[in-house]
């Protein structure tokens, strides 16, 4: 981590287009042999899609389960039903 924190990045004019295309992954593509563990971590983190669809589906499902007729469900019971 010390080596990563103290690393000086030199960017050429040719690299500017790649930086625009890859964003933060540019560094890890270029220095994957120098920082192999950090590259794996970055790929895992940056591969997570930035979308709200799964959470919207969960809220929708919770709304269908906890209706006016089922308003007395405990939080644990509601969580169990949503999980099922």
N, C-alpha and C positions, 0 to 999 in steps of 0.2 A: 504494500500500500504506500510505503514511503517513496518508492521508485515512481509509482503512478502520480502521487501528489507533487513530486518535484520535476516531472517530465515537461520538457519544453517542446511544444508542437510547432513545427515549421510547415506552413501552408504555401504551396506554389499557386500560380495563376491557374494552372490546369486543374487543380484540386477544387477550385471554387464551384464549378458545375456539379461535381460529385457531392460536395457539401450540401448544396441546395437539394439534390436528389435524395441523399441518404440521411441528412440531418445528423443527429447524435451518433448514429451507427457508423458514420464515416471514420471516426477515430478507431472504433473497434475492428472495422474491416482492415484498416491500414496497419494496425499494431496488434493483430490477433496472435502473432507468434511471440511478441514481447510480453503481452498480458493475457495469456490463455484463460486463466480462471475468471478474470474480470470480463472477458469477451463472452464466456458462457453465461455469466450472470446477466450481462446487458442484453443478450439475445433472449433470455427467458423473460426479462422484465419488459423489454420493448415489443415483444411478440403478443402481449396482452391487448386485445382489441379495445379501443376506447368507444364503447357503445353502452347505451342505457337500456337496450332491449331486454336483457335478462332480468334486470330489476323491475322493469315495467310489467313483464309477464308475472313476476312474483307478486307484485302489488295487485294486479288484476285477479290472480288466483286467490289471494287473501280476501279480496273484496267479495268474491263469489262464495267463499266458505263462511266468512263472518257476515251474515246478513242480519236483518232485523229480528228474524226468528231465532238466530243463534247468537245473540248479543251477550249471553251469559258465559260463553266459553272462556276458560282460563287461558292465559298466554301460552302455557305449556301444551294444552290440548290443541289450540290453534296452530302452534308450531308443528306439532305432530301430524295434524291433518294436512298442512301445506306440504310437509316433507313426503307424506304418502302420495 
